[in-house]
Amino acid sequence: MALIICYNILLAVPSCRSFAFWLQDENKPIETFTFLFFLFGGILGIYLAIKMSKYTEKLMVLFYVFFSICLILIAMEEIAWGQWFLFFDTPEYWKKMNTQGETTIHNLKGFHGHNEILRLLFGFGGILGIALGKYAMFKKIGVHIILLPWFIIIIFHSIADIFTNSENISNSIYRGLQANSELIELLISISAFLYLWLNSKMLKKYYTVNT
């Protein structure tokens, strides 16, 4: 909530608006931190899966492996697979298919502009994880309830984003939602990292007690 409020104050104040837009530009703080949280979350998840493989069911381990690989792939997509750091050219055939001329998958024609659906699925997935965590058989992959406000914010913004794409709405509201989209991706990356970090603490205590 603090991040959302502070960022929107910057957007609302004319003298700060250019700074707010600079924060979310390519290779700038919001996108860079989004990349780092996704990357470190993926690495943490792989490490957690390796540690868990000695003690728990393969399906639980495979879930963490799959989730972590997805985070690493999203991290690489966030920096166009290193293009923003290494400054290599996009292959010509890929550039023609990509709406931004980058080496990314999520900007390919047909995918571009529909990221809000993936954000919505992440939010509902988080709430489902909280519900499943109450059952013993899913305890090891459940989501800590402390992350519930994060998922509610992500869901609310995603629904608003989808609504503005299908309905006529004022340009100022549309621009405001679009400006917040990068910040929502940062919240997703942080909540994904926190999910794995909190579960690593929980599982460490669990295995300490039961071994």
N, C-alpha and C positions, 0 to 999 in steps of 0.2 A: 504494500500500500504506500509506503514511504517513497519508494522508487517511482511509482506511478504519479503520485501527487507532486513530487519535486520536479519531475520531467515536464509535467503538464503546466506547472507554474512557469517554467522556462518558455514553453510554447505560447503561453498566454500573454507574456510580457513582450511587447514589440522589440524592445532593445536587446532582449535575450534570445529571440526566436532564431536568429541565424546561428547562434551557438548551439541551440537545441538540435537544429538540423545537421550541424557539423558533427555532433556526437554520434549520429546514426549513419553517417556517410561510410562508404566502403573503406575498410582498413582503419577505421577510427574506433574510439573506445568501446562503444556498445557492441559492435560487431566483433572486435578483437576479444573482449571478455566472453562473448557468446561462444566463440571458437574455443577458447581456453577451458571453459567449464564443460563443454561437450567432450573435448579431448581428454581432460583429466578425469572426467566421469567415466569415460570408456575405459581408460587405463585402470582406474580403481575397480571397475566392475570385472575386468578380466582377472585382475589380481585376486579379487574376492572369489571368483568362480574357481580359480586354481586352489585356493585355500579350502573351499567348501568341498571340492572333489574327494577329499580324504574322509569326509564325515557324512555326506548326505546323498540323497537320491540323484540319479543322473539328470532327471527332468528339471530339477531345481537348478542344477549347475548349467544345463543347456539354456534355461531361461536367461540367466545372468550373462552368459556368453552372447546370446542373440541380442539382448538389450544393449550390451556394451559395444558390440560391433556396430549396431545402428547408431549409437552416439558418436563413434569415431567417424563413420561415414558422413553423418550430418556435419561434424566438425570440419571435415575436409571440403564438403560442399560450401560451407560458410566462407572459406578462403579460396574458393574456386580451385581446389586441389593444388594450392600453392602458387597459383597464378599471380595473386596480389603481392606475394613476397619475392618470387623468382622472376616475375615479369616475362614469362614465356608467352608466345602467341597461341591463340586458339586455332586448331586445325581448320582449314577452310570449310570442309564438309560439315564439321560440327558447328561452326560459326553460323552457317546458313540455317541450321535447325534451332539455334539458341536465340531467344528473344533479346538477350543482352550481349551476345557475342562472346560468352565466357565458356570455360570448360566445366560447366555444371549440368547436372541432370534436372534439378528442380526449375530451371529456367527454359527447358525445352518447350517447344510449342505443344500445347495440350496440357502441360503441367504448370506452366507459369501462371501466376495469379490465382492459384487454388491452394496456397499454403495454409489458409485459414481452416480448411477441412482437416488437415493433419494436426493443427494446433487443437482443434475441437476434440479430435480423437484422443490426443494426449491427455487433455483435461479430464475427459470421461474415464479414460484408462486409469488415471491416478485415483479417481474416486472409487472405481471398481476395485483397485488394489487395496484401498483402505477398508472396504467392505469385506473383501476376501481375507484380509489379515486377521479378522476376528475368528476365523476357523483354523483349527490346529494344523490341518493338512496343507494350508497355504501360508502359515505363519512365517516361514523362511523367506517368502518373496512378497509378503504384504507391505503396504505403504504406511508409514507413521502418520497418524491423524494430524500432527502439527503442520503438515503440508496442505491440508484441506483449503485454507484461504488462497494459496497459490493457484490451486486447480480451479477454484471458483472464479478468480480474476481471469484466468486463461480462457475458461469456457465463456464467460460473459463477453469478453472482447471478441472472441472468435464468432459467436452468434451475431454480435453487432456488425462485424466485418462482413459476414455472409449476407446479412440483411441489407446492408448498404450496396452490395453488389447486385441485388435483385430488385431494389426499390428506388424510386426517386427520393433523394434526400439532399439537404442543403450541402453546398460545397464545403463550408467550413467544418461541419461535422465529419464529412467524408475525409477531408484532409487531416483532421485531428486523429481519426482512427488509423489512417495509413501511417501517420507519423509515429503512432504508438506501436505499430506492428513489430518493428525491430526490437523495441523494449520488451514486448511480450515474448519474443524468441529468446531474449536474455533471461527472462524469468523461467522459461521452460528449461534452458540449459542449467540454471542454478538449481531448480527443483529436482532435475534428474540427478545432478551431482549429489544433492542433499539426500535424496532417496537412497542412493548407494552408500553414502557415508554413514547415515543413520542405521542402515541395515547391517553394515560391517561391524558397528559397535554392538548392535543387538545380537548378532550371530556369534561374535567373540565371547560375549557373556554366556550365551546358550551353550556353546561347546566347552567353555571352561567349567560350567556347572555339571555337564553331562559326560565328562571324560575323566 
